[in-house]
Amino acid sequence: MPYATLTAAALDNRWADSPRPTTPQGWLDRATEVADILAADAVERDVAGRTPRDEVRLLKDSGLVTLLGPVEHGGAGQTWETTYQGSRLVAPADGSMAQLPG
C-alpha cells in the first residue's frame, strides 16, 4: 500500500464513533489493528525518512498512548503489563511507534 493511502487511512480515525475498549484484551485487539495499519508501508516510510506525524496521530486516535493514564483523567487505566503487551504487538510492524505507548 503506498504511503498516501496509509496516510488517508490513518487520518480517517476509524475509532471516532466506536467506544474505547474497557478490557486488556480489547486494548490488545486495538494494538493488533494499529500494527496491521502501520505494517502496510513501514519499510517505505523508513526508507523515505519521513517525520511520523500521521503515525503518531494514528496512535493517539486509537487511544494506545493513553493506556497508562487514569480513567478519571481520560486515560484507559490499564496496567504496565497490558501496555507492554500492546507495544510488543505493534513493534514488529513499526518499532519506533511501539515505543510511544510505554
Stockholm file with secondary structure:
# STOCKHOLM 1.0

chainA/1-102         MPYATLTAAALDNRWADSPRPTTPQGWLDRATEVADILAADAVERDVAGRTPRDEVRLLKDSGLVTLLGPVEHGGAGQTWETTYQGSRLVAPADGSMAQLPG
#=GR chainA/1-102 SS CCHHHHHHHHHTCTTTTSCCCCSHHHHHHHHHHHHHHHHTSHHHHHHHTCCCHHHHHHHHHHTGGGTTSCGGGTSCCCCHHHHHHHHHHHTTTCHHHHTSCC
#=GC SS_cons         CCHHHHHHHHHTCTTTTSCCCCSHHHHHHHHHHHHHHHHTSHHHHHHHTCCCHHHHHHHHHHTGGGTTSCGGGTSCCCCHHHHHHHHHHHTTTCHHHHTSCC
//
